[in-house]
């Protein structure tokens, strides 16, 4: 009996020891992984400083993050603000190759420029773990990819949403058919129910893509510029639906300022626009765009801004470390709180600050259906012909199929 009790006690003791060792081993693995993460750039000498270029007007959001990075890693980070569309690009082309100490390590660009600046040798591949990539909305990472490689991490994302006057619409319509009825009922004199810049390709694409059109065929993550779907059955059907609104005189005319004035004075009930383009007011509502007649969401174009490591940096690993740091969940939300720009991180789905803000929530939902503007250089050949086509369709100068066929023919010819 004593032997039995002894063996039972020893068995329990051994089980406890093994379990404890297992826990210790798990803890050690966790520590090793953490150390590895913190020292992932240890094979590269730590620089005294890094240089980052931010877009004009955004330094307020950047400064606290850079200060935290400097404190954690002991690396000074200098920043400069430049106009993002042209100045940033021109300066990088000029200062980068010279190597005069003025070239930045990290820059920000719209994802639409990625293909162009990769081909010109201005930025390099960003090599990060799958864990880092999986923290972002998948489509925003696609927008930062070119030829199967990731060339940046997204910092903000934007697309068009439905903006409406709560005094004229008690709630946003769920479908475009409902909106069409509302627009007809409201239409009189200078009063309109809805506005969308469908006479231009950027806004018109959301309808055509939702009906089955596409710009370039996505083949295993790569866009094929030889396969254009802007005159297929879906695109033609979408263009015909757009023309229906113009034929019924339901789309008001005017530039952005004129449209916002109409909306402000109560002569326009709703419009489709960039979520950041209109200031929030008490009587202004924001919602995802209504469902199309075929039951599908409007697949609006998505614009992504990202952080990129330049091809001229002498510290690619530490520059990548900085890009990761700038775009992690905490810093992405801190940026949102200062700039109002929507983070591209998956974590926003569960964030109270996003869910309690009507504009942010509308954007976060619509982003799920949006498509990144193609970032390959061939996209530059699309805008002109398609803008002409959409204008001809809106003004009824041409039948939809004929206008789209002509545009696609021109795009292929210019390629």
C-alpha positions in Angstrom: 0.0 0.0 0.0 2.8 2.3 0.9 4.6 1.5 -2.4 1.4 2.2 -4.3 1.0 5.6 -2.6 4.7 6.4 -3.2 4.4 5.6 -7.0 1.2 7.6 -7.3 2.9 10.6 -5.6 5.9 10.3 -7.9 3.7 10.1 -11.0 1.9 13.3 -10.0 5.2 15.0 -9.2 6.6 14.1 -12.7 3.5 15.3 -14.4 3.8 18.6 -12.6 7.5 18.9 -13.5 6.8 18.2 -17.2 3.9 20.7 -17.2 6.1 23.3 -15.6 8.9 22.7 -18.1 6.4 23.0 -20.9 5.2 26.4 -19.5 8.7 27.5 -19.1 9.5 26.4 -22.6 6.5 28.3 -23.9 7.6 31.4 -22.0 11.2 31.1 -23.3 9.9 30.8 -26.9 7.8 33.9 -26.4 10.8 35.8 -25.1 13.0 34.6 -27.9 10.4 35.6 -30.5 10.1 39.0 -28.9 13.8 39.5 -28.8 14.1 38.4 -32.4 11.4 40.9 -33.3 13.1 43.7 -31.5 16.5 42.8 -33.0 15.4 41.9 -36.5 17.5 44.7 -37.9 20.5 43.8 -35.8 22.4 42.5 -38.9 22.3 46.1 -40.1 24.2 48.8 -38.2 21.9 51.1 -36.4 21.8 54.5 -38.0 22.1 57.8 -36.1 19.1 59.1 -38.0 16.5 58.4 -40.6 14.7 60.9 -42.9 11.0 60.6 -43.7 8.9 62.7 -46.1 5.3 63.2 -45.2 2.5 64.9 -47.2 1.8 68.6 -46.4 -0.5 69.3 -43.5 0.0 65.9 -41.8 3.0 66.5 -39.6 0.9 66.9 -36.5 -0.1 63.3 -36.7 3.4 62.1 -37.5 5.4 63.9 -34.8 4.2 61.9 -31.7 4.8 58.6 -33.4 8.3 59.6 -34.5 9.1 60.7 -30.9 7.9 57.4 -29.6 10.1 55.5 -32.2 13.1 57.6 -31.3 12.6 56.9 -27.6 12.2 53.1 -28.2 15.1 52.6 -30.7 17.4 55.5 -30.1 17.3 56.6 -33.7 16.7 60.3 -34.6 14.0 60.7 -37.3 13.9 63.9 -39.3 10.8 64.7 -41.2 9.8 67.1 -44.0 6.4 67.9 -45.5 6.0 67.9 -49.3 3.0 68.1 -51.6 2.3 64.4 -52.3 1.0 64.4 -55.9 3.9 66.0 -57.7 6.6 67.6 -55.4 7.3 64.4 -53.5 7.9 62.5 -56.8 10.0 65.2 -58.4 12.2 65.7 -55.4 12.8 61.9 -55.0 13.8 61.6 -58.6 16.2 64.5 -58.2 17.7 64.0 -54.7 17.7 60.2 -54.6 20.4 59.4 -57.2 22.6 62.3 -56.1 23.3 60.8 -52.6 23.9 64.1 -51.1 22.4 63.2 -47.7 19.1 64.8 -48.6 17.5 61.7 -50.0 14.8 60.3 -47.7 14.7 56.7 -46.3 10.9 56.6 -46.1 8.4 58.4 -48.3 4.6 58.5 -48.7 2.7 58.1 -52.0 -0.7 57.2 -53.3 -0.8 53.6 -54.2 -1.7 54.6 -57.8 2.0 55.6 -58.3 3.4 52.3 -57.1 3.9 50.6 -60.5 5.5 53.8 -62.0 7.9 54.5 -59.2 8.9 50.8 -59.0 9.7 50.7 -62.7 11.7 53.9 -62.3 13.7 52.4 -59.4 12.6 54.9 -56.8 11.3 52.5 -54.1 12.2 49.0 -53.0 10.3 45.9 -51.9 9.1 46.0 -48.3 9.9 42.6 -46.7 7.7 42.0 -43.7 6.2 38.9 -42.1 2.7 37.6 -42.9 1.7 38.6 -39.4 2.3 42.2 -40.3 0.5 42.0 -43.7 -2.5 40.2 -42.2 -3.1 43.2 -39.9 -4.3 45.2 -42.9 -7.5 45.0 -45.0 -6.5 42.6 -47.8 -7.4 44.9 -50.7 -5.2 47.7 -49.3 -2.2 45.4 -49.4 -3.1 44.4 -53.0 -3.0 48.1 -53.8 0.6 48.3 -52.6 1.7 45.3 -54.6 3.3 45.2 -58.0 4.3 42.0 -59.8 3.7 39.8 -56.8 5.8 41.9 -54.4 4.8 44.3 -51.7 6.3 47.8 -52.1 4.6 49.6 -49.2 2.4 49.4 -46.1 -0.9 51.4 -46.2 -1.4 54.2 -43.8 -4.9 55.4 -44.9 -7.7 54.5 -47.2 -10.6 56.4 -48.8 -13.5 55.8 -51.1 -16.8 57.4 -52.1 -19.9 57.1 -49.8 -23.5 58.3 -49.7 -23.9 61.7 -48.1 -27.4 62.9 -47.4 -29.4 65.7 -45.9 -31.3 64.3 -42.9 -34.0 67.0 -43.2 -34.9 65.8 -46.7 -34.2 62.0 -46.1 -35.3 60.4 -42.9 -32.9 57.6 -43.5 -30.5 56.6 -46.3 -32.1 54.4 -49.0 -31.0 50.7 -49.1 -31.2 50.3 -52.9 -30.6 52.5 -55.9 -34.1 51.7 -57.0 -35.4 53.3 -53.8 -33.1 56.3 -54.4 -34.3 56.7 -58.0 -37.9 56.9 -56.7 -37.0 59.5 -54.1 -35.0 61.5 -56.6 -38.0 61.6 -59.0 -40.3 62.7 -56.2 -38.0 65.5 -55.1 -37.1 66.8 -58.5 -38.6 70.2 -59.3 -37.0 73.4 -60.4 -33.5 73.6 -59.0 -34.1 70.9 -56.4 -32.5 67.5 -57.0 -32.6 64.3 -55.0 -29.1 63.0 -55.9 -25.8 63.8 -57.5 -23.0 61.6 -58.7 -20.2 62.6 -61.0 -21.0 59.7 -63.3 -20.1 61.7 -66.4 -16.5 60.9 -65.3 -14.9 57.4 -65.2 -13.7 57.6 -61.5 -17.3 57.7 -60.1 -19.0 55.9 -63.0 -16.8 52.9 -62.5 -18.5 51.9 -59.2 -21.7 51.3 -61.1 -20.1 49.4 -64.0 -17.9 47.3 -61.8 -20.9 46.4 -59.6 -22.7 45.3 -62.7 -19.8 43.0 -63.8 -17.3 45.3 -65.6 -13.6 45.6 -64.7 -10.6 47.6 -65.7 -7.9 45.0 -66.0 -8.5 41.3 -65.3 -6.9 40.1 -62.1 -5.0 36.9 -62.8 -3.6 35.4 -59.6 -2.9 38.8 -58.1 -1.5 40.3 -61.2 -3.4 42.7 -63.4 -3.4 41.8 -67.1 -3.4 45.0 -69.2 -4.3 43.1 -72.3 -7.6 41.9 -70.8 -9.9 45.0 -70.4 -13.5 44.6 -69.2 -14.8 48.1 -69.7 -17.0 47.2 -72.7 -18.2 43.8 -71.6 -21.9 43.1 -70.9 -21.7 44.2 -67.3 -20.0 47.4 -68.1 -22.5 48.2 -70.8 -25.4 47.4 -68.5 -23.9 49.7 -65.8 -23.4 52.5 -68.3 -27.0 52.2 -69.5 -28.2 52.5 -65.9 -26.1 55.7 -65.5 -27.6 57.1 -68.8 -31.1 56.4 -67.4 -30.5 58.9 -64.6 -29.3 61.6 -67.0 -32.2 61.0 -69.4 -34.6 61.5 -66.6 -32.8 64.8 -65.6 -32.2 63.5 -62.1 -28.5 64.4 -61.9 -27.7 68.1 -61.2 -24.8 69.8 -62.9 -21.9 71.9 -61.6 -18.4 71.6 -60.1 -17.7 70.5 -56.5 -18.3 73.9 -55.0 -21.6 74.3 -56.8 -22.8 70.9 -55.7 -21.8 71.5 -52.0 -23.6 74.9 -52.2 -26.8 73.2 -53.5 -26.5 70.6 -50.7 -25.9 73.3 -48.0 -28.9 75.4 -49.0 -31.2 72.3 -49.1 -31.6 72.1 -52.9 -29.8 68.7 -53.1 -30.9 65.8 -50.9 -27.9 63.5 -51.4 -24.7 62.9 -53.3 -21.9 60.4 -53.8 -18.5 61.7 -52.8 -15.2 61.1 -51.2 -15.8 60.6 -47.5 -13.3 63.2 -46.5 -14.5 65.9 -48.9 -17.5 67.3 -46.9 -17.4 68.6 -43.4 -19.7 66.9 -40.9 -22.7 68.9 -39.7 -25.6 68.1 -37.5 -28.1 67.5 -40.3 -25.6 65.6 -42.6 -25.7 61.8 -42.7 -23.2 59.3 -44.1 -23.9 55.8 -45.2 -22.5 53.1 -47.6 -23.7 53.5 -51.2 -27.1 51.9 -51.9 -27.3 48.5 -53.5 -27.5 48.4 -57.3 -30.5 47.0 -59.2 -28.8 43.6 -59.6 -28.5 43.2 -55.9 -24.7 43.9 -55.8 -22.9 46.7 -54.0 -21.4 49.6 -55.8 -17.7 48.7 -56.3 -16.2 52.2 -56.0 -12.6 53.0 -56.6 -10.4 53.0 -53.5 -7.5 55.3 -52.9 -4.7 54.2 -50.6 -1.8 56.2 -49.2 1.1 54.2 -48.0 4.6 54.4 -46.6 7.4 53.2 -48.8 11.1 52.5 -48.3 13.2 54.3 -51.0 15.7 52.6 -53.2 18.3 55.1 -52.0 18.3 54.4 -48.3 21.5 53.0 -46.7 19.3 51.5 -44.0 16.6 49.4 -45.6 16.0 47.2 -42.6 15.6 50.0 -40.1 13.6 52.0 -42.6 11.2 49.0 -42.9 11.1 48.8 -39.1 10.0 52.5 -39.1 7.3 51.8 -41.7 6.0 48.9 -39.6 6.0 51.1 -36.5 4.1 53.9 -38.3 1.4 51.6 -39.4 0.7 49.3 -36.4 -2.8 49.3 -35.0 -2.2 51.7 -32.2 -0.4 54.3 -34.3 -2.9 54.0 -37.1 -5.7 54.8 -34.7 -3.7 57.7 -33.2 -3.3 59.1 -36.8 -7.1 58.7 -37.4 -7.9 60.7 -34.2 -5.7 63.6 -35.5 -6.4 63.5 -39.2 -9.8 61.8 -39.6 -8.3 59.6 -42.3 -9.6 56.0 -42.1 -6.9 53.4 -41.1 -6.5 50.4 -43.4 -6.1 48.1 -40.4 -8.5 45.1 -39.8 -8.7 46.2 -36.2 -11.0 49.2 -37.1 -13.9 46.8 -37.4 -13.9 46.5 -33.6 -12.9 50.0 -32.7 -15.4 52.1 -30.8 -14.0 55.4 -32.2 -14.8 54.2 -35.7 -18.2 52.6 -34.9 -19.5 55.6 -33.1 -18.6 58.0 -35.9 -21.2 57.9 -38.7 -18.8 59.1 -41.4 -16.0 56.7 -40.4 -18.5 53.8 -40.1 -19.9 54.5 -43.6 -16.4 54.5 -45.0 -15.3 51.3 -43.2 -18.3 49.5 -44.7 -18.0 50.8 -48.2 -14.3 50.0 -48.2 -15.2 46.3 -48.0 -16.7 46.6 -51.5 -14.2 49.0 -53.0 -11.4 48.2 -55.4 -8.0 49.8 -55.5 -7.4 52.0 -58.5 -5.1 49.8 -60.7 -1.5 50.8 -59.9 0.1 49.6 -63.1 1.5 52.2 -65.5 -1.0 51.1 -68.2 -3.8 52.7 -66.1 -2.7 56.2 -67.3 -4.0 55.2 -70.8 -7.4 54.5 -69.4 -8.5 57.8 -67.9 -8.7 60.0 -71.0 -10.7 57.6 -73.3 -13.0 56.5 -70.5 -13.8 60.1 -69.4 -14.7 61.0 -73.0 -16.9 57.9 -73.1 -18.7 58.6 -69.8 -19.3 62.2 -70.9 -20.8 61.1 -74.2 -23.0 58.6 -72.4 -24.2 61.2 -69.8 -25.0 63.8 -72.6 -26.5 61.1 -74.8 -24.1 61.9 -77.6 -23.5 58.2 -78.1 -25.1 54.8 -77.3 -23.4 53.1 -74.4 -22.0 50.1 -76.2 -20.6 52.3 -79.0 -19.0 54.7 -76.6 -17.4 52.0 -74.5 -16.1 50.1 -77.6 -14.5 53.2 -78.9 -12.8 53.9 -75.6 -11.4 50.4 -75.2 -10.2 50.5 -78.8 -8.3 53.7 -78.1 -6.9 52.4 -74.8 -5.5 49.3 -76.6 -4.1 51.4 -79.4 -2.3 53.7 -77.1 -0.8 50.9 -75.0 
